[in-house]
Amino acid sequence: MSPMLSRRVCAAILSTCLSFASAAVVAAPAAPPVIEIKTFMFMSAALTVAPGTSVTWKNLDAEPHTVVSVDGTFRSGALDQGDTFSFTFTKPGTYKYVCSIHPQMVATIIVSAPRA
């Protein structure tokens, strides 16, 4: 076998191996979203997620806050500084929510199925 042919064969084999290796790489799942509550605001006034996503709220303020959906789908108790509340969104839709202690604090979660 000539050295040139040998290089071509090795290059073809290497290319095939790399193709299989890259096909086997799986993306790591994204970290679940965390909405920070600070300076009397939900830090992400609007968030879009896929069905089945768990969203966590974390209160970073020294004052207590709540996370209450306008339609009654979810409701946290009072969250003191450092406390968290999580909810898993299973159905597509638009979920408006508010802090019941500070009603000027409003935000929205949009749950939509990924487009094919």
C-alpha positions in Angstrom: 0.0 0.0 0.0 1.4 3.4 -1.0 1.9 6.0 1.7 -0.6 8.3 0.0 -3.3 5.6 -0.1 -2.6 4.8 3.5 -3.1 8.4 4.5 -6.4 8.6 2.6 -7.6 5.4 4.3 -6.6 6.7 7.8 -8.3 10.0 7.0 -11.5 8.3 5.9 -11.5 6.1 9.0 -10.9 9.1 11.3 -13.6 11.1 9.6 -16.1 8.2 10.1 -15.1 7.8 13.8 -15.5 11.5 14.4 -18.9 11.5 12.8 -20.1 8.7 15.1 -18.6 10.4 18.1 -20.2 13.7 17.4 -23.6 12.0 16.8 -23.3 10.4 20.3 -22.8 13.8 22.1 -26.0 14.7 24.0 -26.6 18.2 25.2 -26.8 18.6 28.9 -30.3 19.6 30.1 -30.8 23.2 30.8 -30.9 24.2 34.5 -34.4 24.8 35.7 -35.3 28.5 35.7 -35.0 30.5 38.9 -36.8 33.8 39.2 -35.2 36.1 41.7 -37.4 38.4 43.8 -35.4 41.5 44.6 -36.0 45.2 44.9 -39.7 44.5 45.0 -39.7 43.0 41.5 -39.8 39.5 39.9 -36.6 39.4 38.0 -38.0 38.3 34.7 -41.3 40.0 34.2 -42.0 37.4 31.5 -40.6 34.0 31.1 -41.5 31.4 28.4 -41.0 27.7 29.3 -42.0 24.3 27.9 -44.6 22.1 29.5 -43.2 20.0 32.3 -40.8 22.8 33.4 -40.4 23.5 37.1 -39.9 27.2 37.9 -38.4 28.3 41.2 -38.8 31.7 42.8 -36.2 32.8 45.4 -36.8 35.8 47.6 -33.6 38.0 47.9 -35.4 40.9 49.6 -35.4 41.5 53.4 -39.2 41.8 53.2 -41.5 38.8 52.7 -43.2 38.2 49.4 -45.6 35.7 47.9 -46.1 34.1 44.4 -49.8 33.9 43.6 -51.2 33.1 40.2 -54.2 35.3 39.2 -56.2 32.2 38.1 -55.5 30.3 41.3 -53.3 27.6 39.7 -50.4 28.1 42.2 -49.9 29.9 45.5 -46.9 30.2 47.8 -46.9 31.0 51.4 -45.0 34.0 52.6 -41.4 33.7 51.5 -38.9 35.3 53.8 -35.4 36.3 52.6 -33.7 33.2 51.2 -36.9 31.1 50.9 -37.9 29.5 47.7 -41.1 28.3 46.1 -41.3 25.9 43.0 -44.1 25.0 40.7 -44.2 22.6 37.7 -46.1 23.9 34.7 -47.8 21.0 32.9 -50.3 22.7 30.7 -49.7 25.3 27.9 -51.1 28.7 28.7 -50.3 32.2 30.1 -50.0 32.4 33.8 -50.1 35.9 35.3 -49.0 36.1 38.9 -48.6 38.7 41.7 -47.2 39.2 45.1 -50.3 39.3 47.3 -48.5 41.5 49.9 -47.2 44.0 47.3 -49.8 43.9 44.4 -47.7 46.2 42.2 -45.3 43.2 41.8 -46.6 41.4 38.7 -45.2 39.0 36.1 -46.1 36.3 33.6 -45.1 32.7 32.8 -45.9 31.6 29.3 -46.0 27.8 28.8 -45.9 26.8 25.2 -45.0 23.5 23.4 -41.8 23.6 21.3 -42.4 24.1 17.6 -41.5 21.3 15.4 
